[in-house]
Amino acid sequence: MKHGLAEGNSITSVGFYLRSLRTIVNDAAREGVITAEQYPFGKEKYQIPIGQNIKKALTMKEVQKIIAYSTVPRTTEDKVRDLRPFEQRPPEQR
């Protein structure tokens, strides 16, 4: 995990990648490639970190601003305006 954090990844990102790796290791264990003793994850072994859940929903005020935004009917901007309240983005990208 320290290597992933040193590369600038968040704990959430490191956990995401390690869960993918665990899936591969689980397949290897199931196929007998590694033994139970070699299995690196679990109780009293390596625990994959759990990141923070950052709320990504728009506020009602933000949704109201989008809905009230004036566009030319049937344009791409009009379609995007209608769909934007349902899209999720991190707060720093709003």
Backbone as JSON, one array per atom type, in Angstrom:
{
  "sequence": "MKHGLAEGNSITSVGFYLRSLRTIVNDAAREGVITAEQYPFGKEKYQIPIGQNIKKALTMKEVQKIIAYSTVPRTTEDKVRDLRPFEQRPPEQR",
  "N": [[0.83, -1.18, 0.0], [1.98, 1.23, 0.73], [3.63, 1.85, -1.43], [1.75, 2.45, -3.46], [0.55, 4.72, -2.35], [2.76, 6.39, -2.28], [3.03, 6.87, -4.96], [1.17, 8.75, -5.38], [-1.48, 8.01, -5.29], [-4.75, 7.77, -3.8], [-5.99, 6.42, -0.66], [-8.39, 5.19, -1.22], [-8.11, 4.64, -3.97], [-5.92, 2.87, -3.94], [-7.07, 0.77, -2.48], [-9.05, 0.02, -4.31], [-7.51, -1.02, -6.47], [-6.21, -3.1, -5.14], [-8.35, -4.76, -4.44], [-9.0, -5.76, -6.93], [-6.66, -7.17, -7.45], [-6.88, -9.04, -5.38], [-9.01, -10.56, -6.33], [-7.81, -11.91, -8.44], [-5.9, -13.37, -7.02], [-7.63, -14.9, -5.48], [-8.72, -16.52, -7.5], [-6.42, -17.93, -8.2], [-5.98, -19.33, -5.82], [-8.28, -20.91, -5.74], [-7.81, -22.51, -7.93], [-5.72, -23.98, -7.07], [-3.14, -23.01, -7.33], [-1.91, -21.49, -5.4], [-1.47, -22.07, -1.88], [-3.56, -22.27, 1.09], [-2.08, -21.27, 3.18], [-0.36, -19.57, 1.87], [-2.02, -17.6, 1.02], [-2.56, -14.19, 0.97], [-4.49, -12.44, 2.07], [-7.01, -11.56, 4.53], [-8.3, -12.33, 7.86], [-6.08, -11.46, 10.39], [-4.11, -11.25, 8.51], [-3.06, -9.49, 5.56], [-5.01, -6.6, 5.34], [-7.16, -5.05, 3.17], [-7.21, -1.59, 2.56], [-9.86, 0.66, 3.44], [-11.31, 3.3, 1.89], [-12.4, 6.75, 2.25], [-15.8, 7.63, 1.97], [-16.78, 9.93, -0.15], [-19.22, 12.33, -0.42], [-21.04, 12.77, -3.37], [-23.22, 13.84, -4.52], [-25.29, 16.31, -6.12], [-26.3, 19.43, -4.73], [-29.62, 20.54, -3.82], [-29.95, 23.18, -4.57], [-28.02, 23.46, -6.58], [-29.05, 21.68, -8.51], [-31.46, 22.97, -9.08], [-30.49, 25.32, -10.27], [-29.4, 24.28, -12.62], [-31.67, 23.21, -13.88], [-33.09, 25.57, -14.29], [-31.53, 26.86, -16.14], [-31.28, 28.47, -19.24], [-31.72, 27.26, -22.5], [-31.34, 26.62, -26.07], [-33.99, 24.98, -27.57], [-33.84, 21.47, -28.33], [-31.1, 21.27, -28.85], [-27.67, 20.2, -28.42], [-26.72, 21.28, -26.06], [-29.11, 21.69, -24.71], [-29.97, 19.04, -24.29], [-27.88, 18.08, -22.69], [-28.18, 19.74, -20.46], [-30.59, 18.73, -19.49], [-29.82, 16.18, -18.69], [-27.7, 16.5, -16.9], [-28.26, 16.84, -14.03], [-28.44, 14.19, -13.19], [-25.99, 13.04, -13.42], [-22.93, 12.04, -11.87], [-20.27, 13.6, -10.24], [-17.1, 14.24, -8.7], [-16.92, 16.7, -6.02], [-14.83, 18.6, -6.46], [-14.75, 18.84, -9.18], [-16.94, 20.19, -9.95]],
  "CA": [[0.0, 0.0, 0.0], [2.84, 2.42, 0.8], [4.09, 2.18, -2.79], [0.64, 3.11, -4.16], [0.4, 6.07, -1.79], [3.94, 7.15, -2.71], [2.81, 7.23, -6.35], [0.17, 9.8, -5.43], [-2.84, 7.46, -5.24], [-5.44, 7.87, -2.51], [-6.27, 5.13, -0.03], [-9.51, 4.63, -1.97], [-7.57, 4.08, -5.23], [-5.1, 1.7, -3.59], [-8.02, -0.29, -2.14], [-9.69, -0.41, -5.55], [-6.57, -1.87, -7.2], [-5.94, -4.3, -4.36], [-9.5, -5.66, -4.55], [-8.84, -6.44, -8.22], [-5.59, -8.15, -7.25], [-7.41, -10.11, -4.53], [-9.82, -11.42, -7.19], [-6.88, -12.77, -9.17], [-5.32, -14.29, -6.03], [-8.7, -15.86, -5.16], [-8.77, -17.48, -8.61], [-5.23, -18.78, -8.06], [-6.22, -20.23, -4.68], [-9.33, -21.85, -6.15], [-7.23, -23.45, -8.91], [-4.64, -24.71, -6.41], [-1.84, -22.42, -7.64], [-1.35, -21.13, -4.1], [-2.09, -22.77, -0.76], [-4.22, -21.41, 2.06], [-1.02, -20.61, 3.96], [0.22, -18.53, 1.02], [-3.04, -16.6, 0.73], [-2.13, -13.0, 1.72], [-5.57, -11.6, 2.59], [-7.9, -12.14, 5.51], [-8.13, -12.03, 9.28], [-4.7, -11.58, 10.86], [-3.22, -11.12, 7.36], [-3.19, -8.15, 5.0], [-6.36, -6.07, 5.22], [-7.25, -4.01, 2.14], [-7.72, -0.37, 3.18], [-11.15, 1.18, 3.03], [-11.21, 4.75, 1.76], [-13.53, 7.55, 2.7], [-16.88, 7.81, 1.0], [-17.02, 11.36, -0.33], [-20.54, 12.56, -1.0], [-20.87, 13.31, -4.71], [-24.51, 14.3, -5.04], [-25.51, 17.75, -6.24], [-27.25, 20.01, -3.78], [-30.87, 20.93, -4.48], [-29.73, 24.5, -5.17], [-27.29, 23.23, -7.84], [-30.0, 21.07, -9.44], [-32.4, 24.02, -9.49], [-29.77, 26.21, -11.21], [-29.28, 23.57, -13.9], [-33.01, 23.15, -14.46], [-33.5, 26.93, -14.68], [-30.63, 27.36, -17.19], [-31.97, 28.63, -20.51], [-31.02, 26.72, -23.67], [-32.12, 26.55, -27.31], [-34.59, 23.65, -27.62], [-33.35, 20.39, -29.19], [-29.66, 21.36, -29.11], [-26.86, 19.37, -27.53], [-26.7, 21.96, -24.76], [-30.42, 21.43, -24.11], [-29.96, 17.64, -23.84], [-26.93, 17.98, -21.57], [-28.82, 20.4, -19.33], [-31.61, 17.83, -18.95], [-29.2, 14.98, -18.1], [-26.66, 16.84, -15.92], [-28.57, 16.58, -12.61], [-28.35, 12.76, -12.89], [-24.58, 12.66, -13.52], [-22.19, 12.22, -10.62], [-18.87, 14.02, -10.34], [-16.58, 14.71, -7.41], [-17.16, 18.13, -5.79], [-13.8, 19.46, -7.01], [-14.94, 18.98, -10.63], [-18.18, 20.93, -10.21]],
  "C": [[0.87, 1.25, 0.0], [3.32, 2.84, -0.58], [3.0, 2.93, -3.55], [0.43, 4.53, -3.66], [1.56, 6.95, -2.21], [3.79, 7.62, -4.16], [1.73, 8.31, -6.5], [-1.27, 9.31, -5.45], [-3.45, 7.65, -3.86], [-5.63, 6.48, -1.93], [-7.41, 4.43, -0.76], [-9.02, 3.97, -3.26], [-6.76, 2.83, -4.96], [-6.02, 0.52, -3.26], [-8.7, -0.85, -3.37], [-8.79, -1.39, -6.31], [-6.3, -3.17, -6.45], [-7.13, -5.26, -4.37], [-9.46, -6.41, -5.88], [-7.76, -7.51, -8.11], [-6.08, -9.33, -6.41], [-8.27, -11.07, -5.35], [-8.94, -12.4, -7.94], [-6.27, -13.81, -8.22], [-6.37, -15.32, -5.62], [-8.83, -16.93, -6.23], [-7.6, -18.46, -8.51], [-5.41, -19.78, -6.92], [-7.23, -21.3, -5.05], [-8.78, -22.91, -7.1], [-6.04, -24.21, -8.33], [-3.25, -24.18, -6.72], [-1.13, -21.97, -6.37], [-2.12, -21.87, -3.01], [-2.77, -21.76, 0.16], [-3.19, -20.65, 2.9], [-0.38, -19.46, 3.18], [-0.75, -17.39, 0.74], [-2.77, -15.36, 1.59], [-3.23, -12.18, 2.39], [-6.37, -12.32, 3.66], [-7.57, -11.72, 6.93], [-6.71, -12.38, 9.7], [-3.69, -11.66, 9.71], [-3.41, -9.72, 6.82], [-4.66, -7.78, 4.84], [-6.34, -4.94, 4.18], [-7.86, -2.76, 2.77], [-9.07, 0.04, 2.6], [-11.04, 2.7, 3.02], [-12.44, 5.44, 2.31], [-14.55, 7.67, 1.59], [-17.18, 9.31, 0.94], [-18.37, 11.54, -1.02], [-20.38, 13.3, -2.33], [-22.16, 13.9, -5.28], [-24.55, 15.82, -5.12], [-26.46, 18.2, -5.14], [-28.52, 20.36, -4.54], [-30.72, 22.29, -5.17], [-29.01, 24.36, -6.52], [-28.21, 22.64, -8.89], [-30.98, 22.12, -9.96], [-31.76, 25.0, -10.48], [-29.69, 25.58, -12.59], [-30.64, 23.54, -14.6], [-33.44, 24.51, -14.99], [-32.65, 27.5, -15.82], [-31.35, 27.36, -18.54], [-31.11, 28.1, -21.67], [-31.93, 26.81, -24.9], [-32.68, 25.13, -27.39], [-33.96, 22.73, -28.67], [-31.88, 20.51, -29.59], [-28.94, 20.41, -28.15], [-26.84, 19.97, -26.13], [-28.01, 21.7, -24.01], [-30.48, 20.02, -23.54], [-29.05, 17.46, -22.63], [-27.53, 18.61, -20.32], [-29.83, 19.47, -18.67], [-30.99, 16.62, -18.23], [-28.24, 15.29, -16.95], [-27.04, 16.57, -14.47], [-28.43, 15.11, -12.22], [-26.91, 12.24, -12.94], [-23.9, 12.89, -12.18], [-20.75, 12.56, -10.91], [-18.4, 14.42, -8.97], [-16.77, 16.21, -7.26], [-16.09, 19.04, -6.41], [-13.91, 19.65, -8.52], [-16.22, 19.71, -10.97], [-17.9, 22.38, -10.47]]
}
